[in-house]
Amino acid sequence: MQEFMKIMIAYDGSSRAEAALRDLQYAGLPRHAEAKLVSVVEPLITTGPPEAAFSAPVIRLAQNEGQQAKMNVWQGAARLHKTFPAWALDTAVLWGNAALQIVTEAENWNPEMIVISPLNRSKFERVLFGSFSRSVVDKAPCTVRVAREVGDEEASGLRLMIGYDGSQGAEAAVCEVALRQWPPNTEVRLVAAMELGSLDNIVESAINRQPAASLFENAEQLLRQAGLRVSTSIREGRPKRVLLDEAEEWAAHCIFVGRNRHNTFSRIFTNSTSAAIASLAPCSVEVVRQEQQRRWTRAPAVTHAQFSPSAVGAKEH
């Protein structure tokens, strides 16, 4: 049976959303998938008395935004179809807080992965609505890919980085990378961070590096069996800073990190660290859910029809 995956994509027609669609061709995704592009229309912020929110101009503006959202997701689906012609595509327009609606739709639709792009919110909007990417990463029931366009993927070959601490979440991230379909010459770097009491103590550093290095053995073997080129890096410092610095210095195209109920190797990659990396990284980030069971081999829920206006229509929820 061919691999088949459900992917939900937050799309608003912005340049960031366009970059997220382009980034998907470098995510190692299967040839066949069911994808739903979702646009969320957030509440309008009005000034004046409460009844101003229900005035005719404000209602017309909200209706126009809804129509624009429908057009955006339809156009996004048309673009996505050019890259993945065998994918079954659907669209939806939701109303409310963006992060909450995306997570709720994911809980109902049950995808393996949510794809989002960071929103450029003002300080006031962050206070009012919260950080979009952090909220989705924290609350999503599945893997989340925060997509950013780096460029030069084809010329230099893909460089994938995995934050690795020996935990079940880290192992899930390794397995996810190993099971994807990557182009030739794709490189993977396993990165471990050590928080030492005294970085000047050479003996302490050597003792801690020895067990850390042994953590990589099974992960390296699995990735090499998948045909990937593997390297490792052990650095002293706080996990967030280590991964962000390594990603920038190594020019990574994507960072994979796991989410754990409990960590097994010191205090390495906590859930808050994963969310921070997803928000601040210079490249795409995938936060892999430890508890998520891989379901890529199920039959498609819809027929892979040719993309057409009648086959893809925005649904309002």
Backbone bond lengths (Angstrom), bond angles and torsions (degrees), N, CA, C in turn:
res aa  C-N    CA-C-N  psi(-1)  N-CA   C-N-CA  omega(-1)  CA-C   N-CA-C  phi
1 M - - - 1.476 - - 1.526 109.33 -
2 Q 1.319 116.40 134.98 1.459 120.07 -178.72 1.525 111.34 -70.43
3 E 1.325 115.37 152.27 1.454 119.71 177.53 1.517 109.91 -67.89
4 F 1.323 115.78 141.42 1.453 120.71 -179.34 1.513 108.34 -145.44
5 M 1.323 117.19 133.53 1.457 122.24 -171.59 1.526 109.98 -133.50
6 K 1.335 116.62 147.14 1.460 122.13 174.12 1.523 108.74 -104.28
7 I 1.332 115.73 126.28 1.463 121.54 -175.91 1.521 108.73 -130.23
8 M 1.323 116.65 127.93 1.453 121.27 176.10 1.528 108.68 -107.29
9 I 1.332 116.75 130.74 1.463 121.87 -173.29 1.524 109.69 -122.40
10 A 1.319 116.46 120.04 1.463 120.74 174.36 1.521 107.77 -79.28
11 Y 1.327 115.94 123.56 1.463 119.71 -172.80 1.530 110.01 -141.51
12 D 1.338 116.40 127.60 1.464 120.19 -179.23 1.527 113.42 -125.49
13 G 1.335 116.46 9.22 1.458 119.95 178.33 1.508 115.20 81.98
14 S 1.325 118.55 -0.84 1.466 122.02 -179.63 1.520 111.04 -76.04
15 S 1.322 116.10 169.96 1.465 120.20 177.15 1.522 111.10 -63.72
16 R 1.337 117.41 -32.67 1.466 120.86 177.47 1.528 110.58 -66.83
17 A 1.332 116.27 -40.81 1.456 120.36 178.27 1.527 110.95 -66.56
18 E 1.333 116.86 -37.93 1.459 120.85 176.46 1.526 110.57 -62.68
19 A 1.342 115.82 -41.53 1.466 119.89 177.67 1.520 111.19 -62.15
20 A 1.337 116.85 -36.75 1.462 120.86 178.51 1.521 111.16 -63.68
21 L 1.334 117.31 -39.86 1.464 119.96 177.20 1.521 110.91 -64.33
22 R 1.328 117.46 -42.84 1.462 120.25 179.03 1.522 111.03 -64.92
23 D 1.332 116.04 -35.56 1.464 121.07 -179.08 1.528 111.72 -63.63
24 L 1.319 118.26 -26.91 1.466 120.89 -175.50 1.526 112.54 -63.24
25 Q 1.331 117.92 -27.35 1.462 119.03 179.44 1.529 111.72 -70.50
26 Y 1.338 116.96 -10.66 1.464 121.29 177.39 1.526 111.80 -111.33
27 A 1.335 117.05 20.21 1.468 121.16 -177.30 1.524 113.06 -101.74
28 G 1.335 117.88 3.83 1.459 120.52 177.72 1.516 113.79 69.21
29 L 1.327 117.46 26.83 1.457 121.52 -173.64 1.529 111.53 -79.29
30 P 1.342 117.01 155.69 1.470 120.16 -177.01 1.525 111.97 -69.59
31 R 1.308 115.30 160.93 1.463 121.09 -178.80 1.520 111.15 -66.61
32 H 1.323 116.10 -32.24 1.460 120.43 -179.64 1.527 109.32 -111.68
33 A 1.318 115.40 132.48 1.464 120.07 179.23 1.518 108.73 -159.22
34 E 1.315 114.77 161.66 1.459 121.97 171.61 1.521 106.27 -111.04
35 A 1.322 117.28 117.13 1.459 121.26 -176.03 1.520 110.28 -118.97
36 K 1.320 115.85 138.72 1.460 121.91 175.63 1.523 108.57 -121.70
37 L 1.332 116.60 119.96 1.458 121.73 174.77 1.520 108.44 -90.61
38 V 1.327 115.52 126.58 1.460 121.81 -174.14 1.522 109.16 -122.60
39 S 1.334 115.81 130.09 1.454 121.32 173.63 1.522 108.59 -116.35
40 V 1.327 116.49 136.80 1.462 121.47 -178.79 1.525 109.14 -114.39
41 V 1.315 116.03 125.37 1.464 121.82 175.20 1.522 107.19 -95.91
42 E 1.332 115.90 113.02 1.461 120.15 -177.53 1.528 110.75 -84.64
43 P 1.347 117.68 158.62 1.468 121.36 -178.74 1.523 111.44 -58.95
44 L 1.307 115.93 142.13 1.460 120.73 175.99 1.523 109.81 -75.26
45 I 1.333 116.67 139.80 1.461 121.97 177.66 1.524 108.14 -93.71
46 T 1.320 116.41 114.92 1.471 120.46 -178.66 1.524 110.50 -113.06
47 T 1.313 114.61 155.31 1.471 120.82 174.65 1.519 109.07 -107.09
48 G 1.303 116.25 162.39 1.454 119.60 179.87 1.515 111.38 96.89
49 P 1.323 118.06 -166.26 1.463 122.29 -177.06 1.527 111.22 -66.77
50 P 1.354 118.22 160.15 1.472 121.62 -178.03 1.516 113.85 -56.11
51 E 1.342 116.60 -34.37 1.467 118.77 -177.50 1.522 112.65 -67.10
52 A 1.352 116.66 -14.18 1.469 119.94 178.38 1.519 111.53 -63.08
53 A 1.343 116.42 -28.17 1.466 119.90 -179.84 1.524 112.06 -67.00
54 F 1.341 117.59 -17.69 1.459 121.22 -177.88 1.529 111.92 -110.48
55 S 1.309 116.22 15.75 1.458 120.05 178.38 1.527 110.02 -72.41
56 A 1.312 116.53 157.88 1.460 121.49 -177.69 1.535 112.95 -58.53
57 P 1.344 119.47 -44.42 1.474 118.65 178.60 1.528 113.05 -60.56
58 V 1.332 117.06 -40.49 1.456 120.36 -179.00 1.534 110.11 -67.66
59 I 1.328 117.07 -40.26 1.465 120.57 178.54 1.521 110.48 -63.89
60 R 1.343 117.03 -42.71 1.463 120.04 178.46 1.521 111.04 -63.38
61 L 1.340 116.58 -39.89 1.462 120.49 178.63 1.524 110.58 -62.67
62 A 1.332 117.28 -42.38 1.463 120.75 178.65 1.526 110.75 -63.57
63 Q 1.332 116.48 -40.82 1.464 119.90 178.25 1.529 111.11 -63.41
64 N 1.324 115.99 -40.42 1.467 119.84 178.32 1.521 110.97 -63.92
65 E 1.336 116.29 -40.06 1.465 119.43 178.84 1.524 110.54 -64.57
66 G 1.332 116.10 -37.87 1.455 119.27 177.67 1.522 111.93 -63.75
67 Q 1.344 116.71 -42.87 1.460 120.37 178.11 1.530 111.11 -64.46
68 Q 1.346 116.22 -39.45 1.461 119.87 178.69 1.522 110.58 -65.40
69 A 1.336 116.86 -38.68 1.469 120.56 178.20 1.523 110.83 -62.74
70 K 1.332 117.39 -40.24 1.468 120.97 177.17 1.530 110.32 -59.84
71 M 1.325 115.43 -46.53 1.460 119.54 -179.90 1.525 111.22 -64.09
72 N 1.341 117.02 -39.75 1.462 120.61 -179.35 1.519 111.87 -60.27
73 V 1.341 116.72 -49.53 1.469 118.09 -176.36 1.523 111.09 -69.19
74 W 1.327 117.73 -32.61 1.460 119.34 176.82 1.527 110.21 -64.75
75 Q 1.334 116.45 -44.96 1.466 119.70 178.87 1.524 110.98 -64.96
76 G 1.351 116.89 -38.65 1.452 120.17 176.72 1.512 111.85 -61.75
77 A 1.331 116.98 -40.62 1.464 120.68 178.19 1.526 111.04 -63.75
78 A 1.342 116.53 -39.16 1.464 120.29 178.16 1.525 110.69 -62.66
79 R 1.330 117.29 -41.17 1.469 120.43 178.39 1.530 110.75 -67.20
80 L 1.323 116.33 -42.82 1.466 120.16 -179.55 1.524 111.23 -63.17
81 H 1.326 116.94 -35.05 1.456 121.18 179.67 1.521 111.92 -61.69
82 K 1.337 117.18 -32.96 1.466 120.38 179.45 1.529 111.20 -65.78
83 T 1.345 116.61 -34.35 1.461 120.62 -179.66 1.522 111.88 -83.17
84 F 1.342 116.22 -38.59 1.468 121.56 -177.68 1.533 109.04 -125.90
85 P 1.341 117.88 77.04 1.469 120.24 -174.35 1.523 114.07 -66.04
86 A 1.335 118.61 -19.64 1.462 120.71 -179.01 1.525 112.90 -90.66
87 W 1.328 117.64 -3.13 1.461 119.81 179.88 1.532 110.20 -76.41
88 A 1.319 116.13 141.39 1.460 121.68 170.13 1.523 107.93 -85.55
89 L 1.325 116.85 127.95 1.465 121.07 -171.57 1.522 112.10 -117.77
90 D 1.323 114.97 144.08 1.453 122.40 174.87 1.519 107.55 -142.74
91 T 1.322 116.89 162.86 1.462 121.12 178.83 1.520 110.09 -136.53
92 A 1.326 115.81 159.22 1.462 121.03 177.15 1.523 109.05 -154.37
93 V 1.327 116.31 146.52 1.463 122.88 173.44 1.519 107.49 -116.41
94 L 1.330 116.72 126.20 1.456 122.76 -178.84 1.523 109.35 -116.49
95 W 1.342 116.17 161.64 1.461 121.40 -178.52 1.518 109.48 -126.53
96 G 1.347 116.61 133.37 1.451 120.49 178.43 1.512 112.10 133.41
97 N 1.329 116.46 -161.14 1.458 121.69 177.09 1.523 109.48 -66.35
98 A 1.335 117.34 129.67 1.467 121.60 -171.90 1.524 112.33 -59.13
99 A 1.337 117.16 -51.94 1.462 119.93 -176.93 1.522 111.31 -63.04
100 L 1.335 116.91 -44.49 1.459 121.06 -178.78 1.524 111.37 -62.83
101 Q 1.313 117.04 -43.26 1.462 120.36 -178.78 1.525 111.92 -67.97
102 I 1.330 117.27 -38.51 1.464 120.81 177.87 1.528 110.30 -63.21
103 V 1.321 117.26 -46.41 1.461 121.09 -179.46 1.530 111.07 -65.20
104 T 1.332 116.84 -43.11 1.463 120.45 179.60 1.525 111.28 -63.03
105 E 1.334 116.94 -42.97 1.462 120.40 178.25 1.531 110.88 -63.41
106 A 1.331 116.72 -37.45 1.464 120.35 177.89 1.527 111.08 -65.77
107 E 1.322 117.07 -39.53 1.458 120.32 177.90 1.527 111.26 -63.39
108 N 1.324 116.63 -33.32 1.465 120.46 -179.80 1.530 112.31 -81.70
109 W 1.339 116.44 -38.69 1.469 120.76 -173.77 1.531 112.70 -89.34
110 N 1.340 116.75 -23.46 1.463 122.91 174.43 1.535 114.07 63.81
111 P 1.339 118.80 55.33 1.467 120.01 176.47 1.528 111.38 -80.76
112 E 1.342 115.91 162.90 1.467 120.50 171.58 1.523 111.26 -78.76
113 M 1.336 116.71 -27.65 1.463 119.38 -176.26 1.520 110.85 -147.62
114 I 1.336 114.78 141.95 1.463 122.68 170.37 1.527 107.37 -107.94
115 V 1.310 116.80 134.51 1.464 121.86 176.96 1.530 107.75 -112.67
116 I 1.320 116.02 124.53 1.455 120.86 178.35 1.524 109.17 -131.79
117 S 1.324 115.81 164.51 1.461 121.27 170.98 1.523 106.94 -125.27
118 P 1.334 118.10 145.95 1.469 119.91 -178.17 1.520 111.51 -60.85
119 L 1.323 116.26 140.22 1.463 121.02 176.63 1.526 109.53 -92.84
120 N 1.317 116.17 139.69 1.472 121.30 175.78 1.523 109.35 -87.66
121 R 1.313 115.99 78.13 1.458 119.88 -179.76 1.529 110.56 -84.81
122 S 1.310 115.70 150.56 1.458 120.86 170.79 1.530 108.67 -75.20
123 K 1.323 117.06 166.92 1.464 120.63 178.33 1.523 110.65 -59.26
124 F 1.332 116.44 -40.47 1.464 119.83 179.68 1.532 111.07 -64.18
125 E 1.332 117.20 -41.15 1.459 120.74 179.17 1.520 111.48 -66.52
126 R 1.342 117.35 -35.88 1.471 119.47 177.81 1.517 110.75 -65.88
127 V 1.344 116.59 -37.45 1.465 119.89 176.13 1.521 110.16 -65.64
128 L 1.333 116.39 -41.16 1.466 121.00 -175.54 1.529 112.00 -75.84
129 F 1.340 117.17 -46.03 1.459 120.99 -173.41 1.525 113.62 -106.73
130 G 1.339 118.39 -17.16 1.459 121.23 -176.05 1.522 111.78 86.87
131 S 1.338 116.07 172.47 1.465 121.44 177.28 1.526 109.14 -75.71
132 F 1.321 116.73 121.09 1.461 121.74 -175.35 1.530 111.55 -62.71
133 S 1.341 117.37 -54.91 1.469 119.93 -174.97 1.524 111.81 -64.93
134 R 1.346 117.29 -40.66 1.467 119.37 179.18 1.525 111.00 -64.94
135 S 1.328 117.03 -40.91 1.458 119.98 -179.33 1.518 111.32 -63.57
136 V 1.335 117.40 -43.10 1.462 120.36 -179.78 1.522 110.49 -67.07
137 V 1.328 117.52 -45.12 1.465 120.76 179.06 1.521 111.00 -60.45
138 D 1.327 117.06 -42.28 1.464 120.99 -178.50 1.522 112.91 -66.31
139 K 1.336 117.75 -37.15 1.465 120.61 -167.67 1.526 114.85 -109.82
140 A 1.313 118.19 -11.75 1.466 120.20 -175.40 1.524 111.78 -65.06
141 P 1.330 118.08 143.96 1.463 121.35 179.97 1.522 113.61 -84.64
142 C 1.319 117.72 5.42 1.465 120.60 -175.34 1.527 109.29 -146.38
143 T 1.316 115.48 -176.42 1.463 121.38 176.20 1.531 110.17 -61.73
144 V 1.331 116.53 141.73 1.469 121.98 178.13 1.526 109.05 -122.57
145 R 1.311 115.51 129.59 1.467 120.21 174.41 1.528 108.01 -109.51
146 V 1.325 115.99 116.31 1.462 121.79 174.33 1.523 105.87 -92.97
147 A 1.318 115.94 104.72 1.463 121.33 -167.76 1.520 111.85 -93.48
148 R 1.313 115.00 131.39 1.464 122.29 174.40 1.521 107.52 -134.92
149 E 1.315 116.22 143.81 1.453 120.68 179.19 1.521 109.67 -86.77
150 V 1.335 115.99 121.28 1.461 120.99 179.41 1.520 110.75 -98.92
151 G 1.328 117.10 -41.62 1.459 121.18 -177.93 1.515 111.62 90.17
152 D 1.326 116.99 163.93 1.469 124.06 176.29 1.529 112.24 66.07
153 E 1.353 118.82 18.87 1.454 120.11 -179.55 1.526 111.67 -65.53
154 E 1.318 116.56 -44.28 1.452 119.82 -176.35 1.525 111.81 -71.29
155 A 1.323 116.68 -37.97 1.467 120.32 -176.38 1.522 112.05 -70.01
156 S 1.322 117.72 -41.95 1.463 120.82 -173.63 1.516 113.62 -98.88
157 G 1.324 118.80 -11.01 1.454 120.74 -173.22 1.518 109.87 84.49
158 L 1.317 116.90 147.99 1.457 120.38 -176.26 1.525 111.38 -70.91
159 R 1.330 115.02 140.63 1.465 121.39 174.89 1.524 108.61 -122.67
160 L 1.324 115.81 113.05 1.455 122.49 -177.20 1.518 109.41 -110.55
161 M 1.312 116.84 132.17 1.458 121.85 -179.33 1.520 109.22 -114.65
162 I 1.340 117.02 137.40 1.456 121.66 179.13 1.523 108.85 -121.97
163 G 1.340 116.12 121.02 1.454 119.82 172.44 1.518 108.71 -73.66
164 Y 1.338 116.42 116.91 1.471 119.38 -170.00 1.525 111.02 -125.21
165 D 1.343 115.28 126.34 1.461 120.57 178.68 1.521 112.61 -132.75
166 G 1.334 117.62 11.10 1.458 120.43 179.03 1.509 114.20 83.00
167 S 1.323 118.93 -2.30 1.454 122.12 -178.51 1.525 110.41 -78.68
168 Q 1.336 115.88 169.13 1.453 120.22 177.86 1.531 111.22 -64.27
169 G 1.332 116.47 -35.42 1.450 119.39 177.03 1.517 112.17 -62.90
170 A 1.336 117.21 -43.07 1.464 121.70 178.15 1.519 110.80 -64.83
171 E 1.330 117.01 -39.85 1.460 120.78 177.80 1.523 111.01 -64.05
172 A 1.336 116.28 -37.94 1.467 119.78 176.83 1.523 110.78 -62.87
173 A 1.338 116.92 -38.90 1.463 120.68 178.13 1.522 110.79 -64.45
174 V 1.333 117.22 -42.10 1.463 121.44 177.86 1.524 110.58 -61.75
175 C 1.324 116.35 -46.25 1.471 120.76 -179.97 1.525 111.01 -61.47
176 E 1.332 116.39 -39.72 1.470 120.08 179.95 1.519 110.62 -62.63
177 V 1.328 117.24 -43.80 1.458 120.83 178.47 1.526 110.44 -64.66
178 A 1.326 117.31 -43.04 1.459 121.38 -177.48 1.526 112.14 -64.22
179 L 1.329 117.66 -29.27 1.462 121.33 -175.88 1.528 113.85 -89.54
180 R 1.333 116.59 -9.98 1.465 119.30 178.87 1.533 111.17 -77.53
181 Q 1.324 115.62 170.97 1.465 122.60 -178.00 1.532 108.83 -107.61
182 W 1.338 116.67 99.63 1.458 121.29 -173.96 1.529 111.04 -104.53
183 P 1.327 117.05 152.09 1.472 119.44 176.69 1.520 111.22 -71.35
184 P 1.339 117.54 163.50 1.469 120.75 177.84 1.531 111.10 -57.12
185 N 1.336 114.41 152.14 1.472 122.83 177.76 1.528 113.80 68.73
186 T 1.325 117.18 17.38 1.461 119.15 174.74 1.527 109.14 -70.81
187 E 1.342 116.06 131.64 1.462 121.79 179.72 1.525 110.21 -106.45
188 V 1.332 114.91 143.12 1.459 121.14 176.18 1.526 108.07 -124.72
189 R 1.308 116.74 134.08 1.473 120.81 175.67 1.521 109.45 -120.39
190 L 1.327 115.70 122.58 1.459 122.19 174.45 1.523 108.57 -88.23
191 V 1.329 116.28 125.92 1.469 120.77 -174.75 1.525 109.56 -122.11
192 A 1.334 115.92 125.79 1.465 121.97 175.47 1.521 109.08 -114.88
193 A 1.321 116.01 141.26 1.465 121.67 178.18 1.515 109.14 -112.56
194 M 1.328 115.99 136.16 1.465 121.02 178.17 1.520 108.78 -118.39
195 E 1.314 116.26 124.95 1.462 121.68 174.22 1.517 108.25 -100.35
196 L 1.329 116.38 100.72 1.463 121.60 -176.27 1.528 110.60 -97.26
197 G 1.308 113.98 153.85 1.457 118.80 178.19 1.511 111.70 -69.49
198 S 1.312 116.71 -33.91 1.469 121.15 -178.98 1.513 108.85 -144.54
199 L 1.312 117.75 107.17 1.455 120.91 -178.60 1.525 111.88 -71.29
200 D 1.343 117.77 -11.86 1.459 120.57 178.63 1.520 111.64 -81.36
201 N 1.309 117.35 -13.51 1.452 121.52 -176.54 1.528 109.08 -84.52
202 I 1.338 115.62 100.37 1.469 120.49 -176.36 1.519 111.29 -64.81
203 V 1.305 117.75 -36.99 1.466 120.99 -180.00 1.529 110.46 -64.40
204 E 1.326 116.16 -46.26 1.465 119.81 179.62 1.517 110.55 -61.22
205 S 1.328 117.08 -40.37 1.452 120.74 179.31 1.517 111.28 -62.79
206 A 1.334 117.51 -43.58 1.465 121.63 -179.38 1.522 111.25 -64.83
207 I 1.338 116.84 -40.64 1.464 120.80 -179.93 1.525 110.78 -64.35
208 N 1.331 116.53 -41.81 1.461 120.19 -178.26 1.521 112.31 -73.90
209 R 1.326 117.00 -30.72 1.457 119.26 -179.83 1.531 111.66 -70.34
210 Q 1.327 117.39 -30.92 1.464 119.94 -177.19 1.531 112.08 -62.35
211 P 1.343 119.37 -53.98 1.470 117.86 177.01 1.520 112.83 -66.73
212 A 1.335 117.34 -30.58 1.466 119.29 178.86 1.522 110.48 -64.46
213 A 1.335 116.79 -41.70 1.457 120.51 179.54 1.521 111.58 -63.19
214 S 1.321 117.14 -36.75 1.461 120.42 -179.40 1.526 112.18 -68.89
215 L 1.322 117.27 -20.98 1.461 120.49 177.89 1.527 111.92 -62.61
216 F 1.324 116.75 -28.94 1.451 121.00 -172.87 1.529 113.74 -76.11
217 E 1.342 119.13 -17.58 1.461 121.86 -165.90 1.523 112.90 -55.95
218 N 1.324 117.83 -55.08 1.464 120.33 -177.50 1.521 111.51 -65.76
219 A 1.339 116.06 -39.83 1.461 119.87 179.98 1.531 110.89 -63.73
220 E 1.332 116.52 -44.13 1.458 120.24 177.98 1.519 111.29 -58.58
221 Q 1.329 116.01 -44.70 1.460 120.66 -177.58 1.530 110.96 -62.40
222 L 1.320 116.80 -44.78 1.461 121.19 -179.44 1.524 111.26 -62.55
223 L 1.316 117.02 -43.18 1.465 121.09 -178.38 1.526 111.54 -69.28
224 R 1.323 117.06 -38.41 1.470 120.04 178.44 1.523 110.89 -67.95
225 Q 1.328 116.31 -36.13 1.464 119.20 176.64 1.523 111.36 -63.82
226 A 1.323 116.62 -25.45 1.467 121.13 177.34 1.527 111.79 -83.12
227 G 1.329 117.67 4.18 1.452 122.05 177.11 1.516 114.60 84.65
228 L 1.329 117.13 18.73 1.462 121.35 -177.74 1.524 111.18 -99.39
229 R 1.304 116.54 148.42 1.466 122.28 174.32 1.526 107.84 -85.74
230 V 1.332 116.94 128.36 1.461 120.68 -170.03 1.523 111.11 -122.56
231 S 1.330 115.82 137.16 1.461 122.53 170.54 1.523 107.63 -134.72
232 T 1.331 116.05 164.93 1.469 120.34 -178.61 1.525 110.27 -130.06
233 S 1.322 114.89 156.77 1.464 120.74 178.32 1.523 108.96 -147.27
234 I 1.336 116.80 129.89 1.461 122.93 175.91 1.520 107.18 -119.79
235 R 1.327 116.79 119.16 1.454 120.53 -176.42 1.509 110.13 -129.51
236 E 1.351 115.78 144.61 1.455 120.74 175.00 1.526 109.82 -82.44
237 G 1.304 115.39 138.89 1.457 120.23 177.09 1.505 112.27 141.76
238 R 1.307 115.29 177.44 1.458 120.55 177.99 1.530 109.45 -70.41
239 P 1.333 117.37 139.32 1.465 120.72 -173.61 1.517 114.12 -53.42
240 K 1.322 117.62 -45.32 1.463 119.95 -178.29 1.515 111.00 -59.97
241 R 1.335 116.41 -47.74 1.453 120.47 -178.06 1.529 111.26 -66.70
242 V 1.339 116.43 -38.49 1.464 120.54 179.74 1.528 110.48 -61.12
243 L 1.332 116.90 -48.92 1.462 119.99 -177.15 1.528 111.90 -67.14
244 L 1.321 116.81 -41.68 1.461 119.37 -179.56 1.531 111.11 -65.57
245 D 1.335 117.15 -42.23 1.468 120.62 179.14 1.530 110.83 -66.00
246 E 1.334 116.29 -44.21 1.466 120.19 -179.07 1.529 110.39 -63.46
247 A 1.314 116.86 -40.95 1.464 120.26 -179.35 1.525 111.18 -62.97
248 E 1.317 116.29 -40.57 1.464 119.64 179.95 1.522 111.63 -71.04
249 E 1.336 117.15 -43.62 1.465 120.55 -177.74 1.531 111.59 -68.42
250 W 1.326 116.24 -36.35 1.469 121.35 -176.74 1.530 111.79 -88.76
251 A 1.325 117.44 -6.86 1.469 123.62 -177.75 1.523 110.70 58.08
252 A 1.331 115.65 51.41 1.463 121.04 -179.67 1.526 110.38 -68.57
253 H 1.324 115.33 147.73 1.464 120.77 175.53 1.520 111.48 -92.87
254 C 1.332 117.12 -25.93 1.457 120.01 178.00 1.525 109.82 -156.49
255 I 1.320 116.72 143.00 1.463 123.76 174.42 1.525 107.82 -109.65
256 F 1.332 116.35 130.34 1.459 121.80 174.07 1.529 108.62 -108.30
257 V 1.319 116.20 127.49 1.463 121.34 175.04 1.521 108.24 -133.86
258 G 1.331 115.74 153.38 1.455 120.67 178.74 1.515 111.42 -102.27
259 R 1.326 114.95 160.31 1.463 121.26 173.55 1.518 107.62 -113.15
260 N 1.347 116.05 130.83 1.450 121.61 -174.91 1.517 112.51 -118.33
261 R 1.319 114.92 151.38 1.464 118.73 166.54 1.525 109.12 -72.27
262 H 1.344 115.63 -43.15 1.462 121.43 177.07 1.519 107.99 -142.33
263 N 1.319 117.32 144.01 1.459 121.34 176.67 1.524 110.50 -92.08
264 T 1.320 116.27 148.11 1.456 121.34 -176.73 1.525 113.15 -110.53
265 F 1.321 117.40 -7.05 1.467 119.24 -178.41 1.518 108.67 -124.99
266 S 1.340 116.05 92.39 1.459 122.25 -179.44 1.525 109.81 57.61
267 R 1.359 117.23 -133.35 1.466 121.96 -177.25 1.516 109.46 -122.04
268 I 1.330 116.90 47.09 1.456 118.19 -166.21 1.530 113.50 -74.47
269 F 1.301 119.88 -94.76 1.452 120.53 -169.10 1.525 110.86 -97.14
270 T 1.321 116.64 86.36 1.457 122.16 178.94 1.527 109.61 -78.08
271 N 1.332 116.25 167.68 1.452 120.39 -178.75 1.522 112.13 -61.92
272 S 1.340 116.93 -39.15 1.463 119.55 178.96 1.524 110.82 -65.45
273 T 1.343 116.77 -33.37 1.459 120.49 176.03 1.520 110.83 -64.66
274 S 1.336 116.90 -42.23 1.460 121.12 178.76 1.513 110.81 -59.71
275 A 1.333 116.93 -44.95 1.458 120.96 -179.37 1.524 111.14 -65.12
276 A 1.332 117.00 -39.49 1.463 120.73 179.64 1.526 111.05 -65.85
277 I 1.324 116.93 -42.44 1.465 121.02 178.38 1.520 110.21 -62.39
278 A 1.338 116.03 -43.00 1.463 120.04 179.44 1.523 111.59 -60.18
279 S 1.333 117.32 -33.43 1.464 121.35 -178.62 1.520 112.71 -80.99
280 L 1.336 117.65 -32.03 1.465 120.64 -168.18 1.519 115.18 -109.34
281 A 1.309 118.70 -10.91 1.469 120.98 -173.20 1.532 111.73 -63.90
282 P 1.343 117.03 149.93 1.465 120.52 178.13 1.524 112.45 -81.57
283 C 1.328 117.78 1.87 1.461 122.33 -176.55 1.527 108.72 -140.12
284 S 1.313 117.06 -176.79 1.459 120.80 176.34 1.526 110.00 -67.07
285 V 1.328 115.60 153.42 1.466 121.87 179.47 1.521 108.31 -136.29
286 E 1.340 116.47 135.05 1.462 120.62 170.65 1.514 108.87 -115.47
287 V 1.333 115.44 124.43 1.458 121.79 175.82 1.523 106.62 -103.33
288 V 1.338 115.90 110.93 1.466 122.33 -172.34 1.523 109.58 -93.71
289 R 1.306 116.32 129.44 1.467 122.02 179.33 1.523 110.33 -77.46
290 Q 1.322 115.84 124.72 1.462 121.35 178.77 1.521 111.61 -60.60
291 E 1.340 116.62 -42.63 1.457 120.49 -173.63 1.514 113.64 -81.41
292 Q 1.341 117.02 -5.55 1.457 119.72 -178.26 1.518 110.72 -72.59
293 Q 1.318 117.21 128.76 1.453 121.92 176.21 1.526 108.66 -91.88
294 R 1.310 115.90 132.05 1.461 119.62 -179.46 1.530 109.67 -69.17
295 R 1.356 116.82 127.81 1.448 121.38 -176.12 1.529 110.35 -129.26
296 W 1.306 116.77 35.13 1.455 119.65 -171.74 1.523 113.55 -73.94
297 T 1.326 120.40 -10.12 1.452 120.79 -172.48 1.522 113.01 -99.25
298 R 1.332 117.68 6.27 1.452 119.29 179.58 1.523 110.97 -73.82
299 A 1.310 115.66 161.75 1.457 120.59 179.74 1.514 109.92 -73.10
300 P 1.334 118.49 151.05 1.461 120.66 179.56 1.518 111.40 -64.97
301 A 1.334 115.07 147.22 1.452 120.20 179.55 1.525 111.92 -82.24
302 V 1.335 117.07 -19.43 1.458 120.73 179.68 1.521 108.73 -136.30
303 T 1.306 116.06 161.44 1.459 121.10 -178.53 1.522 109.80 -77.15
304 H 1.335 115.89 143.02 1.470 120.17 177.85 1.525 109.50 -79.96
305 A 1.316 116.29 77.87 1.456 120.64 178.97 1.522 110.10 -82.49
306 Q 1.319 115.58 159.25 1.450 118.67 173.82 1.525 109.29 -62.81
307 F 1.311 116.06 144.01 1.469 119.50 -179.21 1.526 109.22 -66.06
308 S 1.317 115.36 133.02 1.459 120.27 177.18 1.515 108.21 -156.41
309 P 1.318 118.60 159.02 1.470 120.43 178.99 1.512 112.78 -55.80
310 S 1.342 117.60 -33.64 1.459 119.68 -179.65 1.511 112.51 -76.06
311 A 1.350 116.83 -24.65 1.461 120.01 -177.99 1.513 112.20 -81.65
312 V 1.334 117.28 -24.50 1.457 120.96 -178.05 1.516 108.44 -126.35
313 G 1.325 116.36 114.12 1.461 120.74 177.57 1.497 110.33 -134.77
314 A 1.305 117.68 136.35 1.462 120.74 -177.57 1.518 109.43 -70.02
315 K 1.337 114.64 131.08 1.455 120.86 178.21 1.522 109.07 -105.53
316 E 1.297 116.23 135.86 1.457 120.23 177.07 1.521 109.22 -95.43
317 H 1.351 115.77 131.65 1.447 121.39 179.13 1.517 109.57 -110.55
